[in-house]
Amino acid sequence: MTQRVELATVLDRLAVDDLVTGYAVAVDDGDWAAYRALFAPDGRADYRAAGGVEGSAEEIARWLTSTMELFPTRQHLIVNRLVRFDSVDREIGDAAHVQADYVNPMRFFRENGENGKNAENGENGENGENTAPDFVCGGRYAFDLVRTPPGWRLHRVTVHEKWRRAPAPAPAPAASGT
């Protein structure tokens, strides 16, 4: 491999890493225009293994818009990224595949519609206690990417949820003894 090819490989890896990070940031920030822009024109996402839907980037952005309203606070972490590039004549081609694990803690709205933050001090509640339940899930993403004229874009995103921790259901009211 020449130094030029090695440099191109490093630059492609950095661009792919930026794309995957951009995905997490767009979802966490609810920036659905940025989310759509990460995808190739024929890009699709599949969230069915996590209880969601499958569709075009536009369809998924609409679904996420309504779904993420339940979680005003999100911090999506994508780690352990394994990047593979397709090659053509021993040079990087125009397709890449990323396998990456995720942990996704989210905070539900409180019943009064607030996100659990105390406006005065920025803490969770009056005395720092948690005031809204958390929902946490984890799993693995499979990202298929393509090189386009503006740069690397998502061609397919598949979510493989492995686990989740949701708030325990509220206890049933005690029966009155009449």
Secondary structure as UniProt FT lines:
FT   HELIX           3..29
FT   HELIX           32..37
FT   STRAND          39..46
FT   HELIX           48..50
FT   STRAND          54..56
FT   HELIX           57..67
FT   HELIX           68..70
FT   STRAND          73..74
FT   STRAND          77..88
FT   TURN            89..90
FT   STRAND          91..107
FT   TURN            111..112
FT   TURN            119..121
FT   TURN            126..127
FT   STRAND          134..148
FT   TURN            149..150
FT   STRAND          151..165
//
